[in-house]
Amino acid sequence: MTDDLWRNRLVASLMTDPTIPRKPEGLLGLGAISAGLLGESAPPPPLTGLLALGIPELPRMNALSRNLFDHAYGDIPVKPGPMAGNVFALGWPTIPAPAPAPPRPAPRRHVFFSFHFQADIHRVNIVRNSWRIRPEDHVPGFFDRSLWERKKRTDIGALKRMIRVGLKGTSVTCVLAGEFTWARPWVRYEIAESVAQGNGLLTVDIDELRCMRTRAACNMGPNPLDHMGVYRADDGRAYVCELTDRGWVQYDRLIDAVTWPAYLPDRGTVNDAHPLSLGTQRYAYRSEKGYVNLTRWVREAAQAARRR
């Protein structure tokens, strides 16, 4: 008996033997073939891999089964079941990329307003309340840390303490300039303390605004920051100075040394007054649309002073 005839008879007997368990769709498992060859009725091995999902595997090839597979299944395409179609169509599950972090909102500045109370309080209120009622809710405003109430005090030490407390925690001082603001002694002290604290500075003219009491505008006054400055003494340290009828003199209400402002150019000369207006901006609230731009002006003043 030739080898081919013997092999064909063996395969035929295995295919018709009802005691040999079969895999789905009529494909014989290797465990069943080996059990039939050994004449033992061994239980089929547990289904694993794709077979556990109902997806048929291709038979593993060996010397005995190679010809069998070529003759019996060589021309039959193997198609995955419906579950396998979904698996291959969808591919491996992917982890979605994390959503980008939302943009960090701009910091809300703590602003100190310096102004002449008696002459300009009604105009000042227009400016100080403008950010509270603006329609652009997404634009950050600022916290008002100025001296909202007029304090009738004669003690100079108490007035200084009150101003220092008002400036504490602020990063920008906005001078709201009317006709006589430049000459007010406590406005000058607020500017000097702002320099000592490292605040950004800016001037906003409010002379074009009508006073609610008089229903009239006022004349434009000088820039208060033209009359306050910083100079470098012989010891190399910086001090605050003011412009008076006698010229530039050291400011006598704040005699301690200060840090040279980041926004102010330093000419490197000794005993040479540098007006604060050289490194700060001046705006007109009405004609330059301060209602819209005040927040930006404050932010730029803080950046010029390197304040966060």
PLY file of the C-alpha trace (Angstrom):
ply
format ascii 1.0
element vertex 308
property float x
property float y
property float z
element edge 307
property int vertex1
property int vertex2
end_header
0.00 0.00 0.00
1.46 3.26 -1.05
1.95 6.12 1.36
-0.62 8.32 -0.44
-3.32 5.62 -0.34
-2.65 4.95 3.36
-2.78 8.66 4.16
-6.06 9.17 2.28
-7.75 6.27 4.08
-6.54 7.58 7.45
-7.90 11.02 6.77
-11.23 9.63 5.53
-11.66 7.61 8.69
-10.91 10.62 10.83
-13.39 12.78 8.95
-16.22 10.28 9.42
-15.51 9.24 13.01
-18.39 10.72 15.14
-16.45 10.37 18.39
-13.98 13.05 17.36
-15.20 16.56 18.40
-15.11 19.23 15.71
-14.60 23.01 15.78
-17.16 25.48 14.40
-17.77 25.52 10.64
-16.37 21.94 10.32
-12.72 22.76 10.79
-10.86 20.08 12.79
-8.75 21.16 15.70
-5.29 19.85 16.16
-6.28 18.39 19.52
-9.03 16.33 17.88
-6.70 15.03 15.17
-4.04 14.06 17.68
-6.67 12.37 19.89
-7.96 10.37 16.90
-4.47 9.37 15.91
-3.71 8.15 19.41
-7.05 6.34 19.67
-8.02 8.33 22.78
-11.16 10.31 23.38
-9.55 13.44 24.85
-11.68 16.50 25.63
-11.13 19.43 23.26
-8.87 22.18 24.53
-10.56 25.44 25.64
-11.04 28.02 22.94
-8.59 30.92 23.13
-7.66 33.97 21.08
-9.93 34.75 18.15
-11.74 31.39 18.55
-13.08 32.59 21.89
-14.70 35.47 19.99
-16.24 33.21 17.39
-13.65 34.05 14.72
-12.20 30.94 12.99
-8.44 30.54 12.87
-6.48 29.18 9.99
-5.28 25.60 10.64
-1.70 25.25 11.71
0.43 23.48 9.18
2.54 20.39 9.80
3.79 17.54 7.67
0.54 15.59 8.05
-1.99 18.36 7.53
-0.25 20.37 4.81
-1.50 18.25 1.89
-4.92 17.91 3.50
-5.37 21.64 3.76
-4.08 22.27 0.26
-6.52 19.73 -1.25
-9.58 20.44 0.89
-9.40 24.20 1.55
-6.88 25.68 -0.84
-9.55 27.19 -3.09
-11.96 28.31 -0.36
-11.45 31.90 0.87
-11.53 32.22 4.65
-13.94 34.99 5.68
-14.14 36.39 9.18
-17.49 36.34 10.94
-19.60 39.44 11.54
-17.93 40.15 14.87
-14.52 39.98 13.31
-15.68 42.39 10.63
-16.52 44.95 13.28
-13.19 44.42 14.99
-11.17 44.88 11.82
-13.30 47.77 10.59
-12.92 49.68 13.83
-9.30 48.76 14.42
-7.68 48.94 17.80
-9.33 51.37 20.18
-7.48 54.67 20.40
-7.18 56.91 23.42
-8.45 60.39 22.53
-5.94 63.18 22.87
-6.52 65.37 25.93
-8.40 68.55 25.24
-6.18 71.64 25.11
-6.14 73.66 28.28
-8.31 76.78 28.10
-6.39 80.03 27.67
-5.29 81.52 30.90
-7.31 84.63 31.65
-5.52 87.89 32.01
-4.91 88.85 35.63
-7.33 91.29 37.18
-5.28 94.25 38.30
-5.48 95.93 41.65
-5.44 99.63 40.76
-5.01 102.67 42.96
-6.60 105.88 41.65
-4.97 109.13 42.67
-6.97 112.35 42.19
-8.00 115.74 43.58
-11.07 114.97 45.63
-12.68 118.38 46.04
-12.44 119.48 42.40
-12.80 116.24 40.45
-14.73 113.67 42.47
-17.72 113.64 40.07
-15.49 113.15 37.01
-13.47 110.57 38.88
-16.57 108.53 39.65
-17.35 108.29 35.94
-13.95 106.74 35.26
-13.78 104.52 38.31
-17.19 103.00 37.67
-16.77 102.57 33.92
-15.37 99.04 34.09
-18.19 97.90 36.38
-20.91 98.53 33.75
-19.03 97.80 30.53
-20.75 95.27 28.24
-17.60 93.27 27.46
-17.97 90.82 30.32
-15.10 88.69 29.00
-12.64 91.56 29.45
-11.17 91.51 32.94
-11.49 94.75 34.82
-9.62 95.72 37.97
-10.09 96.03 41.67
-10.42 99.60 42.89
-8.15 100.15 45.86
-8.19 103.97 46.01
-9.40 106.09 48.90
-13.09 106.15 48.04
-14.11 108.23 51.03
-12.72 111.62 51.94
-10.94 111.44 55.27
-10.82 114.64 57.27
-7.64 114.17 59.19
-4.96 116.61 60.18
-2.41 114.11 61.48
0.20 113.76 58.76
1.32 110.38 60.09
-2.26 109.06 59.97
-2.71 110.31 56.41
0.49 108.58 55.32
-0.58 105.32 56.91
-3.99 105.55 55.25
-2.40 106.01 51.81
0.07 103.16 52.34
-2.78 100.87 53.35
-4.71 101.90 50.23
-1.69 101.15 48.01
-0.99 97.79 49.61
-1.55 94.94 47.18
-1.89 97.15 44.10
0.27 96.88 40.98
-0.70 100.08 39.12
-1.41 103.67 40.14
-3.62 105.64 37.77
-3.44 109.41 38.21
-6.75 110.95 37.14
-5.65 114.45 36.21
-7.86 117.52 36.28
-6.88 121.16 36.17
-5.13 121.35 39.57
-4.24 117.72 40.32
-0.53 118.29 39.66
-0.23 120.67 42.63
-2.07 118.62 45.26
0.38 117.61 48.03
-1.23 114.26 48.82
-1.46 113.31 45.18
2.31 113.79 45.09
2.70 111.62 48.16
0.60 108.88 46.55
2.82 109.03 43.47
5.98 108.88 45.61
4.71 105.86 47.55
3.74 104.20 44.27
7.34 104.58 43.08
8.63 103.14 46.34
6.31 100.16 45.98
7.27 99.53 42.34
3.83 100.21 40.88
3.25 100.95 37.23
2.13 104.52 36.60
-0.05 106.27 34.04
-1.91 109.57 33.71
-5.49 109.79 32.43
-6.81 113.29 31.76
-10.43 113.78 32.81
-10.80 117.49 32.01
-13.09 116.71 29.02
-15.65 115.01 31.26
-18.51 117.13 32.53
-18.90 117.48 36.25
-22.32 116.20 37.34
-22.64 119.12 39.73
-21.61 122.02 37.45
-22.51 120.34 34.12
-19.27 121.72 32.70
-15.83 120.48 31.73
-12.65 121.96 33.15
-9.36 123.22 31.75
-6.60 120.72 31.02
-3.92 120.83 33.68
-0.23 119.82 33.61
0.77 116.19 33.85
1.36 115.41 37.53
4.10 112.95 36.51
6.02 115.85 34.96
6.44 117.21 38.49
7.59 114.02 40.23
10.80 112.17 39.42
13.72 110.05 40.55
17.40 110.94 40.76
20.57 109.08 41.63
22.59 110.54 44.50
26.34 110.49 45.07
26.04 107.20 46.97
24.56 105.57 43.83
21.13 105.04 45.34
17.88 106.41 43.90
15.59 108.90 45.63
12.27 110.54 44.83
12.30 114.22 43.92
9.68 116.86 43.04
9.55 120.00 40.92
8.87 123.15 42.93
9.30 126.89 42.45
12.93 126.34 43.45
13.46 123.65 40.84
13.98 119.94 41.47
14.49 119.07 45.12
14.47 115.86 47.10
10.96 114.93 48.15
10.90 115.51 51.89
7.89 113.31 52.73
9.65 110.17 51.50
13.38 110.37 52.16
14.22 106.64 51.97
16.01 105.23 48.94
13.86 103.52 46.32
14.45 101.03 43.52
14.89 102.68 40.14
11.62 102.16 38.22
11.82 99.56 35.45
9.91 101.80 33.03
12.14 104.87 33.53
15.30 105.27 31.40
18.43 105.90 33.44
20.85 108.38 31.93
23.48 107.32 34.43
24.10 110.85 35.70
24.34 111.88 39.34
21.95 114.38 40.94
20.02 114.60 37.67
16.23 114.51 37.99
14.40 112.05 35.74
10.70 113.04 35.51
8.43 110.01 35.76
6.65 111.14 32.61
9.73 110.08 30.59
8.76 106.44 31.01
4.99 106.56 31.43
1.98 107.17 29.19
-0.62 109.92 29.27
-4.12 109.43 27.86
-7.29 111.49 27.43
-10.21 109.53 28.82
-12.92 110.92 26.55
-11.19 111.50 23.21
-9.12 108.29 23.43
-12.11 106.14 24.43
-11.03 105.33 27.95
-14.32 103.53 28.51
-13.06 100.84 26.14
-9.29 101.13 26.58
-8.70 101.81 30.28
-8.18 98.15 31.11
-5.55 97.86 28.35
-3.80 101.03 29.52
-3.60 99.63 33.03
-2.26 96.30 31.79
0.45 97.97 29.70
1.51 100.14 32.65
1.87 97.03 34.81
3.92 95.28 32.12
6.22 98.31 31.75
6.86 98.14 35.50
7.36 94.35 35.26
4.48 93.72 37.57
2.41 90.56 37.10
0 1
1 2
2 3
3 4
4 5
5 6
6 7
7 8
8 9
9 10
10 11
11 12
12 13
13 14
14 15
15 16
16 17
17 18
18 19
19 20
20 21
21 22
22 23
23 24
24 25
25 26
26 27
27 28
28 29
29 30
30 31
31 32
32 33
33 34
34 35
35 36
36 37
37 38
38 39
39 40
40 41
41 42
42 43
43 44
44 45
45 46
46 47
47 48
48 49
49 50
50 51
51 52
52 53
53 54
54 55
55 56
56 57
57 58
58 59
59 60
60 61
61 62
62 63
63 64
64 65
65 66
66 67
67 68
68 69
69 70
70 71
71 72
72 73
73 74
74 75
75 76
76 77
77 78
78 79
79 80
80 81
81 82
82 83
83 84
84 85
85 86
86 87
87 88
88 89
89 90
90 91
91 92
92 93
93 94
94 95
95 96
96 97
97 98
98 99
99 100
100 101
101 102
102 103
103 104
104 105
105 106
106 107
107 108
108 109
109 110
110 111
111 112
112 113
113 114
114 115
115 116
116 117
117 118
118 119
119 120
120 121
121 122
122 123
123 124
124 125
125 126
126 127
127 128
128 129
129 130
130 131
131 132
132 133
133 134
134 135
135 136
136 137
137 138
138 139
139 140
140 141
141 142
142 143
143 144
144 145
145 146
146 147
147 148
148 149
149 150
150 151
151 152
152 153
153 154
154 155
155 156
156 157
157 158
158 159
159 160
160 161
161 162
162 163
163 164
164 165
165 166
166 167
167 168
168 169
169 170
170 171
171 172
172 173
173 174
174 175
175 176
176 177
177 178
178 179
179 180
180 181
181 182
182 183
183 184
184 185
185 186
186 187
187 188
188 189
189 190
190 191
191 192
192 193
193 194
194 195
195 196
196 197
197 198
198 199
199 200
200 201
201 202
202 203
203 204
204 205
205 206
206 207
207 208
208 209
209 210
210 211
211 212
212 213
213 214
214 215
215 216
216 217
217 218
218 219
219 220
220 221
221 222
222 223
223 224
224 225
225 226
226 227
227 228
228 229
229 230
230 231
231 232
232 233
233 234
234 235
235 236
236 237
237 238
238 239
239 240
240 241
241 242
242 243
243 244
244 245
245 246
246 247
247 248
248 249
249 250
250 251
251 252
252 253
253 254
254 255
255 256
256 257
257 258
258 259
259 260
260 261
261 262
262 263
263 264
264 265
265 266
266 267
267 268
268 269
269 270
270 271
271 272
272 273
273 274
274 275
275 276
276 277
277 278
278 279
279 280
280 281
281 282
282 283
283 284
284 285
285 286
286 287
287 288
288 289
289 290
290 291
291 292
292 293
293 294
294 295
295 296
296 297
297 298
298 299
299 300
300 301
301 302
302 303
303 304
304 305
305 306
306 307
